Amino acid sequence: MRAAVLHEIGQDKLEVLDDVEAVGFGPGKVRLRIRATGLCHSDVSAMNGVLPQPAPFVPGHEGAGEVVDVGDGVTHLKPGDRVLVCWLPACGSCPACRRGQSQLCLSGFLNAGTPNFKRPGGDVFGFAGTGTFAEEVVVAAGAAVPIPDDVPFDIAALIGCGVTTGLGAALNTAKVAAGSSVAVIGCGGVGISAIQGARASGAAQITAVDPVAARREAALRFGATEAVAPDGLADAKARTTGGEGFDYVFEVVGKSATARTAYENTRRGGTLCVVGAGAMDDFLQVSMFELFFDEKRILPSMYGGGDVARSYERAIALWRAGRIDLAGLITHRVQLAEINDALDQMRTGEALRTCIEI
């Protein structure tokens, strides 16, 4: 079958090969035919080594498709079922799951160290234990979540990561209050979803911050009340909050520099929500006096900061009700053979989300 493979960490191009085989099928597993997958910035971060991932590997973790086969013991799925891929399935029994924090379950991360594919030359891993830039993938049954018939595959793929992450940051983690002021730094697909979550929560002012003009224009379409380049944030803070700072600031870039900017633009007693996935050696510096004196809450948000199954259901409900726009997030579509075009579209900021149709 065909799949897009990164041979070595640090390479910026993928090679689409037709000699890849999905492996690992057996009890408790399902084989999926991928129909649509989104390109998420985390895929690029794994390619360049910001996020740890063994290589060679097939990127992609934001996918949807159909069940081809189910292993022994799988009773909630059958061939032909339409599903989205959950790259962080909850085991249901670890301490995090028992506390109701299934987004912190580590069992899914353990899958990243087991090869999902093979080629004549050896094993190939799947990013985050999945690898949706492939025609087929084998995953644990819990990673295949059934979707209703009215949800298209491209919409379901987005819900599998970016939409859930951004919406959840606003709704679950920060719990944006009605009438509040919000700033979102970084307006790709996840940032736009955070904007939509803030709007759904009733935020009165939402300032979008991004260096790319096209993304600023998109942010206004999705609910931001104003959009500025990074050098315009100070002026927006003065105009919107009287210089006090925003009630909520979302950092959706994954850099300590932007996180520090976000902290400085959060009002005293306000909330900084860190959504971007950054490098292990990139440290945010905050003085002990600042922590004490300003009483700003610093809240990281992992995969939307809540039960992912419930978050999927909520995203679908909001989409059906017209409260959020998901189709509009898909600005580009390519075939698997054109995957490197999608990478270019993301790196330049041209695309919010590119859908790879497989």
C-alpha positions in Angstrom: 0.0 0.0 0.0 1.0 3.7 -0.3 2.2 5.8 2.6 4.2 8.9 3.1 7.5 8.2 5.0 10.0 10.4 6.7 13.3 8.5 6.6 15.3 10.6 9.1 14.5 13.2 11.7 15.4 16.6 10.3 14.4 16.0 6.7 11.7 18.4 5.4 10.3 16.2 2.7 8.3 13.0 2.8 8.6 10.2 0.3 5.4 8.6 -0.9 6.1 4.8 -1.2 4.0 1.9 -2.4 5.9 -0.9 -0.5 4.6 -0.1 3.0 2.5 -2.7 5.0 0.4 -2.0 8.1 1.4 -4.4 10.8 0.3 -5.4 14.3 -3.3 -6.7 13.6 -4.6 -9.1 16.2 -6.7 -9.3 19.3 -8.0 -5.9 20.5 -6.9 -4.2 17.2 -8.6 -2.8 14.2 -7.5 -2.3 10.6 -8.7 1.1 9.2 -8.9 2.4 5.6 -8.0 6.0 5.9 -10.2 8.3 3.8 -9.1 11.8 4.9 -6.4 13.2 7.2 -5.4 16.7 8.2 -1.9 18.0 8.4 -1.3 19.3 12.0 1.7 21.3 13.1 2.6 18.5 15.5 3.4 16.4 12.4 6.0 19.0 11.3 7.3 19.2 14.9 7.9 15.5 14.9 9.6 15.7 11.5 12.1 18.4 12.7 12.7 16.8 16.1 10.8 19.2 18.4 8.5 16.4 19.4 10.2 13.0 20.1 9.4 10.4 17.6 11.5 7.4 16.4 12.2 7.2 12.7 11.6 6.2 10.0 8.0 7.0 10.5 4.7 7.8 8.8 3.4 11.1 10.0 -0.3 11.9 10.5 -2.6 11.5 13.5 -5.6 13.5 12.5 -7.5 11.0 10.4 -10.8 9.4 9.7 -11.9 6.4 7.6 -13.6 3.0 7.6 -13.1 -0.2 9.6 -11.7 -2.9 7.3 -11.3 -5.7 9.9 -11.6 -6.2 13.7 -9.5 -8.5 15.9 -10.7 -10.9 18.5 -12.4 -9.3 21.5 -13.5 -6.2 19.6 -17.2 -5.9 20.0 -18.1 -2.3 19.5 -16.9 -2.1 15.9 -17.5 -4.0 12.7 -16.2 -3.8 9.1 -17.7 -0.8 7.3 -18.1 1.4 10.4 -17.1 5.0 9.9 -14.6 6.2 12.6 -12.2 8.9 13.4 -8.7 8.2 14.8 -8.0 9.1 18.4 -4.3 9.4 18.8 -4.5 9.3 22.6 -7.0 6.6 23.5 -7.8 6.3 27.2 -7.1 2.9 28.9 -9.9 3.6 31.5 -8.0 2.0 34.4 -4.8 4.1 35.1 -4.8 6.7 37.9 -5.3 9.6 35.4 -8.4 7.9 33.9 -9.8 7.0 37.3 -9.5 10.7 38.2 -11.4 11.7 35.1 -8.3 13.1 33.4 -8.3 10.7 30.5 -6.4 13.2 28.3 -3.4 12.5 30.6 -3.5 8.7 30.1 0.0 7.5 29.1 -1.0 4.2 27.5 -1.4 5.8 24.1 2.1 7.2 24.2 3.5 3.8 24.8 2.2 2.8 21.3 4.5 5.3 19.7 7.5 3.0 20.4 5.9 0.0 18.6 6.2 -0.1 14.8 2.9 0.3 12.9 4.3 -0.5 9.5 7.1 -2.3 7.7 8.9 -2.1 4.4 11.3 -4.5 2.8 14.1 -2.6 4.5 12.7 -2.9 8.0 10.3 -1.5 10.6 8.5 1.9 10.2 6.8 3.7 13.1 3.5 5.6 13.0 3.5 9.1 14.5 1.9 9.1 18.0 1.1 5.4 17.5 -1.0 6.0 14.4 0.4 7.3 11.1 -2.6 8.4 9.1 -0.6 9.5 6.0 -1.2 6.0 4.7 -3.9 4.1 3.0 -4.3 1.7 5.9 -3.3 1.7 9.5 -3.7 -0.8 12.4 -4.5 0.8 15.8 -5.9 -0.3 19.1 -9.7 -0.6 19.1 -10.0 2.3 21.5 -8.3 4.6 19.0 -11.1 4.1 16.5 -14.1 6.2 17.6 -17.4 5.7 15.7 -18.8 8.8 14.0 -22.4 9.5 12.9 -23.3 9.1 9.3 -23.8 12.8 8.8 -20.3 13.7 9.7 -18.0 13.8 6.6 -14.6 12.1 6.8 -12.8 15.5 6.4 -14.7 17.1 9.3 -14.2 14.0 11.5 -10.5 14.1 10.9 -10.3 17.6 12.2 -12.3 16.7 15.3 -9.7 14.0 15.9 -7.1 16.6 17.0 -7.0 20.3 16.1 -10.6 21.2 16.7 -10.8 19.2 19.9 -7.5 20.8 21.1 -8.5 24.4 20.4 -12.1 24.2 21.5 -11.2 22.3 24.6 -8.6 24.8 25.6 -11.3 27.5 25.8 -14.2 25.4 27.1 -12.5 22.8 29.4 -9.1 24.2 30.5 -9.6 28.0 30.6 -13.4 27.9 31.0 -13.7 31.3 29.3 -16.4 33.4 31.0 -19.1 35.3 29.2 -18.3 38.9 28.6 -14.6 38.5 29.0 -11.6 39.7 26.9 -9.5 37.1 25.1 -6.3 37.1 23.1 -5.2 34.2 20.9 -1.5 34.1 19.8 -1.1 31.9 16.8 -4.1 31.5 14.5 -3.6 28.3 12.6 -6.2 25.5 12.8 -5.9 25.1 16.5 -5.8 28.8 17.3 -8.9 29.4 15.1 -10.6 26.6 17.1 -9.7 28.3 20.3 -11.2 31.5 18.9 -14.4 29.6 18.1 -14.5 28.1 21.6 -14.1 31.6 23.1 -16.9 32.9 21.0 -19.1 30.0 21.9 -18.4 30.7 25.6 -19.6 34.3 25.1 -16.4 36.3 25.2 -17.0 39.9 24.4 -13.7 40.8 22.8 -11.4 38.3 21.0 -8.1 39.6 19.7 -6.3 37.3 17.2 -2.5 37.7 16.9 -0.6 36.2 14.0 2.2 37.5 11.7 0.4 36.1 8.5 -2.2 38.5 7.1 -4.3 35.6 5.6 -4.6 34.0 9.0 -5.6 37.3 10.6 -8.3 37.7 8.0 -9.5 34.2 8.6 -9.6 34.8 12.4 -12.1 37.6 11.8 -14.3 35.3 9.8 -14.3 32.7 12.7 -15.3 35.1 15.4 -12.4 37.3 16.4 -13.4 40.9 17.0 -10.0 42.2 15.8 -6.9 40.7 14.4 -3.4 42.2 14.7 0.2 41.4 13.8 2.5 40.7 16.8 3.7 44.2 16.8 0.2 45.5 17.2 -0.6 43.5 20.3 0.5 46.2 22.8 -1.9 48.7 21.1 -4.7 46.2 21.1 -4.2 45.6 24.8 -4.3 49.3 25.5 -7.4 49.9 23.5 -9.3 46.7 24.6 -8.4 46.5 28.2 -7.2 50.0 29.1 -3.7 48.5 29.4 -4.7 46.1 32.2 -4.3 43.0 30.1 -6.7 40.4 28.8 -8.7 38.1 31.0 -7.5 35.1 29.0 -4.6 34.7 26.7 -4.0 31.5 24.6 -0.5 30.6 23.4 -0.9 28.4 20.4 2.6 28.5 19.0 4.6 26.3 21.3 7.5 28.7 21.9 8.8 30.1 25.2 9.1 33.6 23.6 5.4 33.7 22.6 4.4 32.2 26.0 6.3 35.0 27.7 4.5 37.5 25.5 1.2 35.9 26.4 2.1 36.1 30.2 2.9 39.8 29.9 -0.4 40.5 28.2 -2.5 38.6 30.7 -4.1 40.8 33.4 -3.2 40.3 37.0 -5.5 37.5 38.2 -6.1 36.4 34.6 -5.4 33.1 32.9 -2.6 32.2 30.5 -3.5 28.9 28.7 -0.6 27.2 27.0 -1.8 25.1 24.0 1.2 24.9 21.7 3.4 21.8 21.8 7.0 23.0 22.3 10.4 21.5 22.7 11.7 19.8 25.8 14.7 22.2 26.0 12.7 25.5 25.5 12.1 26.9 28.9 9.6 29.6 30.0 11.1 32.0 32.6 8.8 33.5 35.2 10.1 35.1 38.4 9.0 33.9 41.7 7.9 37.5 42.5 5.7 37.6 39.4 4.0 34.4 40.3 3.3 35.7 43.8 2.4 39.3 43.1 0.4 39.0 39.8 -1.5 35.8 40.7 -1.8 34.9 37.1 -3.0 31.3 36.4 -0.8 29.4 34.0 -2.8 26.5 32.6 -1.3 24.0 30.1 -3.9 22.3 28.0 -3.3 18.8 26.7 -5.5 17.6 23.9 -8.3 20.0 25.0 -7.9 19.4 28.7 -10.9 17.0 29.1 -12.4 13.7 28.2 -11.8 13.3 24.5 -14.9 11.2 23.7 -17.1 13.8 25.3 -15.2 16.6 23.6 -15.8 14.9 20.2 -19.5 14.7 20.9 -19.6 18.3 21.9 -17.8 19.4 18.8 -20.2 17.5 16.6 -23.2 19.0 18.4 -21.8 22.6 18.1 -21.1 22.0 14.4 -24.6 20.6 13.7 -26.1 23.6 15.5 -24.1 26.0 13.4 -22.3 27.3 16.4 -18.8 26.5 15.0 -17.6 26.3 11.4 -15.5 23.3 10.7 -15.7 23.1 6.9 -14.2 26.6 6.7 -11.1 25.4 8.4 -10.2 23.3 5.4 -8.5 25.9 3.1 -6.6 23.4 0.8 -7.1 19.8 -0.4 -4.4 17.6 -1.9 -3.9 13.9 -2.8 -1.4 11.8 -0.9 1.1 12.1 -3.8 1.0 15.9 -3.2 1.8 15.7 0.6 4.9 17.9 0.3 2.7 20.7 -1.2 0.6 20.5 2.0 3.8 20.8 4.1 4.7 24.0 2.2 1.2 25.4 2.7 1.6 24.9 6.4 5.1 26.3 6.8 4.3 29.5 4.9 1.0 30.0 6.8 -1.0 29.8 3.6 -3.2 27.0 5.0 -5.3 26.8 8.1 -5.8 23.1 7.5 -5.0 21.1 4.4 -7.0 17.9 4.0 -5.1 15.0 2.4 -7.6 12.8 0.6 -6.4 9.2 0.5 
